[in-house]
Amino acid sequence: MSRIGNNPVNIAKGVTVNVSDDNLVTVKGPKGELSQQVHPDIQINVEGDEIKVVRPDDQKQSKALHGLYRSLINNMVVGVSEGYKIEQELVGVGYKASHSGQLLELALGYSHTIFFEIPKEVQLNTITERGKNPTIVLESHDKQLIGQVAAKIRSFRKPEPYKGKGILFKGEVIRRKAGKAAAAK
């Protein structure tokens, strides 16, 4: 029994959900519009201010798709009504982040500056305060896209466990390792 799939998705105010004949779910809200193609075996029912996801049988594949599509539809409803926000910190001496439009410019201790084009669906902001680590703030209505962009930014300089330098998500704690022990004489 899929516990996630059995829960109905509550539709927030100002959000409209449309399910086409070929199982294409379209969600529109104040922050934007998202679409998701649903497997033909899974049935999507819009009843009042709730969306119910129904599976045809109790096979393993059907159970897996049941919970998956319920979560994807819930993420779409939350995204177009509230939106998602990811904050990343640059920890390291001389690490800098700045932006002009949708172009993110990163100085991460390499011999060159990294330029990264952010998709137009994601709003970008960089914060640099004296005495604090530079911060990158990403906001979007698409949870999958914002997560993918944040992962790509993080991949430019992953946090390392010895000095704790790198690009970290806000509030993330890196398990530190001890360095080389001094040679005993």
N, C-alpha and C positions, 0 to 999 in steps of 0.2 A: 504494500500500500504506500503510495507516494503521499507523504504528509504535506509537502510543499504544494504539489499539484492540486490537492483537494481544497486548498484555501482559495476563496474567491479574491479577485483583484478589485479593490475599491476605486471607482473613477472619481477623481477630484473635480471640484467645480471649475467650469471653464474648459474642460477637456472633453473632446468628442472622439468616439471610437467607431471605426467602420470596418466591417469584415466583408470582403468581397467573396464571390462564388468560388474563386480559385484559392481560398484560404490565405489571402493577403490581408494582414491586420494593419490598419493605418490609424495612428493616434495623433490628433492635433490638439495643441494647447497654446497658452500664452507665450511660451518660450520657443516653440517651433513645431515641426512635424516629423514623425518617424514612421517607418514602415518595416514590417517583418513578414517574410514568407513562412507559413506554418506547414508542417508535414501534413499530407492529405488525410492520414489516419486520425489525426487529432482534431477534435471539434471545438470551436470557439463560440460560446453563447454570450451575448450581451443582454443582460436582464436588469432593466432599471439603471441603477448606478453601480452595478457589479458586472465583472466579466468572469465567467466560469469556463474552465478548461476541462474537457471531457475526453477520456481515452476509450478506445473500443474494447479492449480486453486487458487481461492481467499478464501479458507476456513481458519479458524483461525489457525489450526495446520500447514497448508502449509506455511502460512505467518511467523509463529514463526520459523519453520525449515529453511526457506529461509534466514533470517537474521543470524541465528545461524551458518549455514554452511559457509556462506560468511565470517563471522568473524573468524571462525576456520581456514579456508583456508588462509585468509590474515595473521593470526598470524603465520602459518606455513611458508609462503613465507618470511615474515620479519625475522623469527627466523633463517632459514637456510642461509639467506643472511647477516643480521646484527647481530643477536643474541640479547639476553636480559640480563640485569644486574640489580641485586637488592642489595642494601647496607643496612645493619642494624647496629644500634648503641646499645651498652650496657651501659645504664645509671644507675649508682649506685656505692656506695663505695665498692671497692674490687671485682667488677665484672670483669671477665677476659675471654678471648677467645683465644684459640690456636688450631692449627691443625697439624696433621702428616698424609700426604696422604689425604685420604678421610674421616678421623676420626676427627670430631670436638669435642673439649674438652671445656666445659663451667663451670665456677665457678660463680654461680648466687646467692650467699648468703645462699644457703642450706647447710646442714651438709655434703653433698656429692657432688662430681663432676659429671656432666652430660656428658656422651659420646654419640655422635650421628653420625651414619654412613651416609654419604652423597652419593646418587647414582652416578655412574661413569659418567653419562651424564652431571653432574653439576660440574663446576670447583669451587673450594673453596679457599679462601684466607682470612687471618685474619691480621688486621693492628692494632698494638699497638704503639701509640706515647705518649711521656710524655706530660702531661697536656691536653690530649684529651681523649674522650671516646673510648674504644676498638671498632673496626668496623669489621663486617663480610661481605665479598663481595662474592656474588654468581653470576656465569655467565653460561648461557646455551642457546641452540638453541630451547628448548622446553618450551614455556611460561607456560603451565599447570604444568609441573613438577617443574620448578623453583619456581612458586607461591606456590605450595603445600609444598615444602621443607622450604621456607621462613616462611610460616604459622606455620609449625611444630616447627621450631626454636623459633618463637615468643611465642608459647604456653607454653614453659618452664618457662617463666616469663613475663606475660603480663604487659603492662604499667599500673600503678595505678595512680589515679587522685590526691592523696594527696601530695605525695613527687615527683611524676613524674618519679619514678624508674621503670626499666624494659627494655625489648628489643623493640626498636622503629625502624621504617623504617626511612632512612635518610631524613631529612626535615619534618618529621611528628611533629605536634604540639599537645600536650595533653592538653585538657581543665582541668585546675586545679580547685580543690574544696577547700573551706576554711576548716580548721581543727576545732576542738572543741573550742567553745568560752569559755573564762574564766568565772567561776561562779561569779555572782554578789553578793556582801555581803551587 
